[in-house]
Amino acid sequence: MKKDKLLKMWIIILLIAVIDMGLGTLMFHHSLNHITVRGDRNVAVNLCQIYEDPGVDAYRAGLDVSDKVRIRGDVDTGTPGTYTVRYSVAGMTAERTVVVSDKMDPVLNLSGGSISMKLGGEFKEPGFEAYASDGTDLTDEVKVDLTGLNEAGEREIIYTVYDDSGKGTRVTREISVEPNTDYGAPGLPICMYHYVYDENNPPEDLQKRYGNYIKQSDLEEELMWLKEEGDYFPTWEEVRKYADGRLLLPEKSIVLTFDDAAYTFLEYGIPVLEKCQVPATSFMITSSGGKSKIAAYSSEYVTYESHSHNMHRGGGSIGHGGIFPAMSRADALEDLRTSVEICGNGDAFAYPYGDYTEACCEIVEAAGFLCAVTTEYGKAKPGMDPYKLPRVRMMNDQSMDDFKEMVSPR
């Protein structure tokens, strides 16, 4: 009997130990995997109050996975109501409830109704007023953000005000911005470079193509100056909108292009772009080793666009005798589509030798390009045909003063 009681006692002790270990394991496992809402789970905010969700802290196997949390549910502080924000990651979930009241604090009221204006025109403020809950006038403290007026379409002007306690209210005014090409833009320089060389190791054809070369050191000096000046480098989509009168660009804007994608640019030009952290477009003749060049010389600072697949050759009777104007529409389209497939981009096109006709422009548009550039001298301006954009030619041994004169806004 005593042995049986003793055995039962040991069994009970063993079970308690096993259960205790299991609970400990569960608690340890829970500590390694959890999601915790930052701040309050239930939040009350005022109408149009500036609200930023605090997010959550999430851990998976002891590792911080907060940046991988998926957030669903938007809070519209401009509309009273109850909103639920849901967080999820690695099978874990959490929620936050945000209640938006119908009262504004501080109060920010806008005067006037619907407004329309032309792109680049003067905005005439209809008026606004702001005051704190204690009646303090905050109208002079209101900040007005007009950056939304830089593009045509249905846009917004943002008004923001804070009271002494740090509470903020933000309201928006809807405004219709109409396209406009007649607002006196200074013009966009689209720079046309070709080849780059190391002056300590000049290429054999330097004298033959002297005008199309530029020293590495000169290129670096120019790009560093652009960076110091704070120039903006628009995308080709932005260039198209600019030409159509649908987008205002910063006054100091510039596009850098390098024709042909020759090895001299790939080997000596790309390192300069990367050092200066300046983006550029390389117009590539894709039949000249396009695939291998892109594979070997890919860079976050270079976008390869079409200079045709195999049109950079003679055979025509217009301009410099390039073959594009003499090709059939079907053959030209096939060439362009091949080049786009190899480049991986089809936003901009550079006419081989600068030769084109109206039919060429129509083919380039039909191929899906947003823009096309010529070798004609000048700055691109709103209202210009986006398939006949001029460029500013860069020359060997041009001085910095020359460069500044050519690209500075007028």
Phi and psi in degrees as a GROMACS rama.xvg file:
@    title "Ramachandran Plot"
@    xaxis  label "Phi"
@    yaxis  label "Psi"
@TYPE xy
-61.7352  -38.8624  LYS-2
-63.876  -39.6718  LYS-3
-63.9979  -44.0788  ASP-4
-62.4341  -40.2462  LYS-5
-65.4347  -41.425  LEU-6
-63.0293  -43.8055  LEU-7
-61.5719  -40.1975  LYS-8
-63.363  -42.4369  MET-9
-65.8431  -36.9117  TRP-10
-63.7289  -42.4331  ILE-11
-63.141  -43.7457  ILE-12
-61.4685  -40.8827  ILE-13
-65.2899  -41.9655  LEU-14
-63.6417  -43.4718  LEU-15
-60.1415  -41.0666  ILE-16
-64.1972  -42.9139  ALA-17
-64.7748  -43.8082  VAL-18
-62.6355  -42.9806  ILE-19
-62.1001  -41.0294  ASP-20
-64.9449  -38.5974  MET-21
-64.4707  -43.3321  GLY-22
-64.0134  -38.7575  LEU-23
-64.1004  -39.9472  GLY-24
-64.591  -41.9686  THR-25
-62.9719  -43.4302  LEU-26
-64.7236  -39.2851  MET-27
-65.7412  -42.6162  PHE-28
-62.1037  -41.2668  HIS-29
-64.1233  -36.2102  HIS-30
-68.236  -25.316  SER-31
-85.0067  -21.7049  LEU-32
-130.047  104.361  ASN-33
-159.507  158.651  HIS-34
-132.216  128.704  ILE-35
-129.346  127.278  THR-36
-69.6605  129.553  VAL-37
-77.4459  134.098  ARG-38
76.0131  -155.326  GLY-39
-81.1402  145.341  ASP-40
-76.8939  -26.1449  ARG-41
-119.618  118.104  ASN-42
-122.848  138.29  VAL-43
-115.918  128.379  ALA-44
-130.146  159.62  VAL-45
-84.3054  165.219  ASN-46
-60.3993  130.058  LEU-47
62.1853  18.4881  CYS-48
-69.1012  143.346  GLN-49
-73.1733  113.204  ILE-50
-127.299  129.155  TYR-51
-121.999  124.519  GLU-52
-66.2033  128.987  ASP-53
-70.0758  -19.1818  PRO-54
81.8639  -160.534  GLY-55
-137.462  164.328  VAL-56
-107.408  126.694  ASP-57
-132.743  137.635  ALA-58
-131.78  136.735  TYR-59
-127.008  119.566  ARG-60
54.0956  35.2513  ALA-61
83.6007  -5.19498  GLY-62
-99.0842  140.896  LEU-63
-72.5065  117.427  ASP-64
-120.013  25.2451  VAL-65
-60.0635  -33.608  SER-66
-75.0869  -5.91068  ASP-67
-104.981  4.44751  LYS-68
-68.7562  134.116  VAL-69
-90.6345  128.778  ARG-70
-113.953  127.466  ILE-71
-124.535  138.505  ARG-72
105.195  115.349  GLY-73
-98.2326  148.45  ASP-74
-106.037  113.592  VAL-75
-98.1677  95.8715  ASP-76
-71.5974  -8.56725  THR-77
-81.3345  -7.38802  GLY-78
-129.519  119.308  THR-79
-59.8208  146.72  PRO-80
153.34  -176.795  GLY-81
-110.654  127.741  THR-82
-121.328  143.278  TYR-83
-115.908  126.448  THR-84
-106.246  125.488  VAL-85
-113.272  136.584  ARG-86
-118.754  139.978  TYR-87
-150.091  142.093  SER-88
-164.813  134.812  VAL-89
49.9431  41.786  ALA-90
81.4124  -2.66624  GLY-91
-100.452  144.227  MET-92
-135.615  158.054  THR-93
-156.284  161.307  ALA-94
-136.819  154.714  GLU-95
-136.006  139.196  ARG-96
-107.503  129.014  THR-97
-121.373  121.298  VAL-98
-105.127  121.797  VAL-99
-100.551  120.887  VAL-100
-81.1858  174.129  SER-101
-97.5609  12.1317  ASP-102
-112.689  141.758  LYS-103
-104.368  135.434  MET-104
-156.249  111.159  ASP-105
-69.5535  159.723  PRO-106
-85.3176  135.182  VAL-107
-137.165  107.388  LEU-108
-109.454  138.48  ASN-109
-105.341  142.414  LEU-110
-97.45  161.639  SER-111
86.1396  164.198  GLY-112
-106.511  -140.622  GLY-113
-68.8366  145.989  SER-114
-131.755  145.014  ILE-115
-135.54  150.349  SER-116
-156.27  165.599  MET-117
-90.0581  146.658  LYS-118
-56.6039  129.708  LEU-119
83.385  -3.76345  GLY-120
-82.2185  177  GLY-121
-84.6904  130.198  GLU-122
-87.5791  125.853  PHE-123
-103.214  110.168  LYS-124
-67.9944  122.416  GLU-125
-72.8826  -19.1282  PRO-126
118.634  159.016  GLY-127
-161.567  164.933  PHE-128
-144.492  151.497  GLU-129
-146.455  143.212  ALA-130
-154.014  153.358  TYR-131
-81.5677  172.62  ALA-132
-63.7335  -24.7409  SER-133
-90.2784  6.4766  ASP-134
93.5302  -4.31912  GLY-135
-60.8265  129.027  THR-136
-73.8054  121.304  ASP-137
-113.526  11.5132  LEU-138
-55.4108  -41.5505  THR-139
-70.829  -12.1123  ASP-140
-91.3897  -5.72264  GLU-141
-70.3147  130.76  VAL-142
-101.177  132.489  LYS-143
-114.001  120.949  VAL-144
-100.716  110.955  ASP-145
-99.7946  8.27921  LEU-146
-62.704  -21.5879  THR-147
-67.6496  -11.257  GLY-148
-88.331  7.55967  LEU-149
-85.0711  0.82495  ASN-150
-141.2  142.769  GLU-151
-70.1468  150.928  ALA-152
125.71  -170.722  GLY-153
-80.8243  110.769  GLU-154
-120.561  178.332  ARG-155
-132.167  143.725  GLU-156
-107.06  134.108  ILE-157
-107.897  128.22  ILE-158
-113.128  132.456  TYR-159
-135.372  138.596  THR-160
-145.628  145.122  VAL-161
-122.277  145.736  TYR-162
-93.066  -177.644  ASP-163
-66.0242  -23.1302  ASP-164
-83.6726  -7.04671  SER-165
96.9387  -3.07444  GLY-166
-71.4911  138.401  LYS-167
-123.543  148.984  GLY-168
-124.319  138.319  THR-169
-132.924  127.224  ARG-170
-129.614  158.741  VAL-171
-124.394  150.273  THR-172
-113.472  125.9  ARG-173
-77.1165  137.356  GLU-174
-147.092  140.853  ILE-175
-99.9325  117.373  SER-176
-103.271  119.614  VAL-177
-90.0618  143.045  GLU-178
-56.5422  149.076  PRO-179
-157.848  132.384  ASN-180
-112.076  2.30796  THR-181
-119.139  61.1736  ASP-182
-122.693  13.7638  TYR-183
75.4374  41.7344  GLY-184
-66.22  142.887  ALA-185
-71.4823  -14.3724  PRO-186
99.7016  148.14  GLY-187
-108.443  115.708  LEU-188
-76.2057  120.682  PRO-189
-104.174  101.589  ILE-190
-78.0501  134.769  CYS-191
-109.686  103.384  MET-192
-102.488  167.882  TYR-193
-128.583  -78.693  HIS-194
-115.372  151.432  TYR-195
-124.574  142.082  VAL-196
-142.528  157.734  TYR-197
-89.5292  118.715  ASP-198
-62.5972  -19.3854  GLU-199
-82.4922  -9.93474  ASN-200
-144.628  67.419  ASN-201
-64.3344  144.499  PRO-202
-73.4485  159.543  PRO-203
-65.7808  -30.9613  GLU-204
-96.029  20.1627  ASP-205
-56.7938  -47.5418  LEU-206
-69.2897  -35.4868  GLN-207
-65.9328  -38.562  LYS-208
-118.329  35.7318  ARG-209
-53.1759  -44.5976  TYR-210
-66.2849  -25.5503  GLY-211
-90.9301  -2.93279  ASN-212
-94.3395  158.492  TYR-213
-146.159  140.947  ILE-214
-68.3965  146.797  LYS-215
-55.2127  -45.3509  GLN-216
-65.3373  -37.1877  SER-217
-67.7284  -41.7748  ASP-218
-62.0971  -44.2765  LEU-219
-61.7686  -40.8016  GLU-220
-62.9071  -41.1447  GLU-221
-65.4917  -45.0169  GLU-222
-68.8196  -38.2221  LEU-223
-62.9126  -37.4071  MET-224
-64.7767  -41.595  TRP-225
-60.8267  -41.7743  LEU-226
-63.2531  -44.5946  LYS-227
-63.6404  -34.0984  GLU-228
-78.0169  -10.5005  GLU-229
75.4127  29.8595  GLY-230
-62.4874  148.123  ASP-231
-99.9896  139.628  TYR-232
-113.793  93.581  PHE-233
-71.1182  156.478  PRO-234
-79.4463  168.874  THR-235
-68.0732  -30.267  TRP-236
-62.5337  -40.7329  GLU-237
-69.0091  -35.6055  GLU-238
-61.5601  -42.7262  VAL-239
-63.309  -45.3896  ARG-240
-62.2123  -38.0109  LYS-241
-62.5723  -46.5036  TYR-242
-64.2414  -33.9246  ALA-243
-79.9553  -3.58754  ASP-244
75.081  28.2532  GLY-245
-111.622  0.34834  ARG-246
-149.734  134.435  LEU-247
-91.1252  131.207  LEU-248
-102.246  151.725  LEU-249
-54.5662  147.43  PRO-250
-56.3412  -40.008  GLU-251
-93.7887  81.5623  LYS-252
-123.449  150.14  SER-253
-157.498  148.117  ILE-254
-120.569  132.37  VAL-255
-108.598  126.361  LEU-256
-129.081  145.521  THR-257
-127.916  112.99  PHE-258
-77.9509  147.99  ASP-259
88.0046  -26.6427  ASP-260
55.6633  43.2338  ALA-261
-69.6398  157.962  ALA-262
-61.7458  -28.1598  TYR-263
-63.2903  -36.2655  THR-264
-73.6262  -44.9866  PHE-265
-60.6897  -40.9053  LEU-266
-86.1365  -31.8274  GLU-267
-113.333  -24.2774  TYR-268
-85.7189  -44.3166  GLY-269
-59.6277  -43.3246  ILE-270
-57.7734  -32.992  PRO-271
-69.3408  -43.5425  VAL-272
-59.4665  -42.0058  LEU-273
-69.4683  -38.7873  GLU-274
-64.3441  -41.9406  LYS-275
-85.7194  -11.401  CYS-276
56.6796  52.2783  GLN-277
-121.317  130.556  VAL-278
-82.3751  149.729  PRO-279
-149.905  163.618  ALA-280
-108.893  134.154  THR-281
-108.832  113.834  SER-282
-81.4098  112.059  PHE-283
-103.019  137.041  MET-284
-87.3552  98.8997  ILE-285
-70.8406  -19.5602  THR-286
-72.3287  -13.6757  SER-287
-97.3244  65.4492  SER-288
69.2387  31.3773  GLY-289
-56.9143  -49.6224  GLY-290
-61.7816  -46.4526  LYS-291
-68.3806  -35.3717  SER-292
-64.7773  -45.9912  LYS-293
-63.2741  -39.8217  ILE-294
-65.1626  -37.3897  ALA-295
-86.5538  -25.1477  ALA-296
-125.668  37.396  TYR-297
-71.0969  143.516  SER-298
-155.742  144.209  SER-299
-68.3214  -12.0939  GLU-300
-102.375  5.80323  TYR-301
-129.647  128.817  VAL-302
-111.471  125.188  THR-303
-89.8901  122.791  TYR-304
-124.304  170.089  GLU-305
-79.644  131.213  SER-306
-115.941  24.5792  HIS-307
88.1191  166.109  SER-308
-86.2481  -56.8455  HIS-309
-141.544  41.7941  ASN-310
-101.866  -4.34335  MET-311
-82.5199  66.256  HIS-312
-158.206  165.595  ARG-313
-75.2767  175.133  GLY-314
135.947  -5.17463  GLY-315
-111.18  179.898  GLY-316
-126.517  15.2971  SER-317
-115.828  137.892  ILE-318
62.197  -118.397  GLY-319
-88.3288  4.81807  HIS-320
87.0551  20.3181  GLY-321
-66.729  152.966  GLY-322
-79.6295  -19.6541  ILE-323
-50.5598  -51.0172  PHE-324
-62.0971  -18.654  PRO-325
-94.9162  -5.12188  ALA-326
-83.9978  155.391  MET-327
-71.8653  158.359  SER-328
-60.6718  -43.208  ARG-329
-63.2397  -45.4809  ALA-330
-66.4888  -39.1659  ASP-331
-66.3016  -42.6675  ALA-332
-62.9437  -41.0478  LEU-333
-62.2916  -41.4339  GLU-334
-61.3306  -47.1636  ASP-335
-64.7537  -41.0896  LEU-336
-66.2213  -34.5113  ARG-337
-64.643  -43.7689  THR-338
-65.1568  -39.4049  SER-339
-64.5609  -41.0155  VAL-340
-60.9298  -40.3108  GLU-341
-74.295  -44.5538  ILE-342
-66.2256  -33.1888  CYS-343
82.4725  6.07844  GLY-344
-143.725  148.373  ASN-345
-143.233  41.8463  GLY-346
-90.7218  -37.4655  ASP-347
-133.926  150.921  ALA-348
-134.924  140.436  PHE-349
-112.416  122.226  ALA-350
-64.9939  127.357  TYR-351
-57.5681  128.843  PRO-352
63.2718  2.36504  TYR-353
78.6747  10.1079  GLY-354
-88.8875  132.695  ASP-355
-161.237  161.889  TYR-356
-129.463  176.049  THR-357
-60.3379  -36.1815  GLU-358
-65.0909  -37.4551  ALA-359
-62.1316  -43.2404  CYS-360
-61.1598  -40.6699  CYS-361
-66.1342  -37.7452  GLU-362
-66.2664  -42.3261  ILE-363
-62.3404  -40.9422  VAL-364
-65.9053  -42.3302  GLU-365
-63.4922  -28.7135  ALA-366
-75.4946  -7.15216  ALA-367
99.8442  3.88189  GLY-368
-70.3797  146.956  PHE-369
-83.4224  -33.7895  LEU-370
-144.278  162.391  CYS-371
-143.098  142.521  ALA-372
-115.404  147.507  VAL-373
-106.959  -171.024  THR-374
-106.805  7.47066  THR-375
-69.6456  142.674  GLU-376
-84.2233  137.926  TYR-377
146.735  172.257  GLY-378
-96.1371  146.722  LYS-379
-74.5744  138.179  ALA-380
-135.661  156.119  LYS-381
-57.1368  137.813  PRO-382
98.4767  -13.7934  GLY-383
-74.5542  152.976  MET-384
-62.9741  120.454  ASP-385
-64.2029  -11.7265  PRO-386
-102.851  12.8486  TYR-387
-140.129  41.6271  LYS-388
-74.7266  131.157  LEU-389
-78.1895  168.456  PRO-390
-135.774  165.125  ARG-391
-105.411  112.69  VAL-392
-74.3298  130.599  ARG-393
-95.5092  133.308  MET-394
-117.768  154.562  MET-395
-64.5944  140.193  ASN-396
65.4442  16.926  ASP-397
-67.7429  142.104  GLN-398
-79.8708  164.832  SER-399
-63.3542  -35.4654  MET-400
-63.305  -39.5099  ASP-401
-60.8688  -46.2977  ASP-402
-61.6426  -47.6188  PHE-403
-60.6057  -40.5569  LYS-404
-62.6833  -39.8451  GLU-405
-73.3087  -33.9744  MET-406
-105.001  -12.6763  VAL-407
-69.4259  145.029  SER-408
-67.1507  146.396  PRO-409
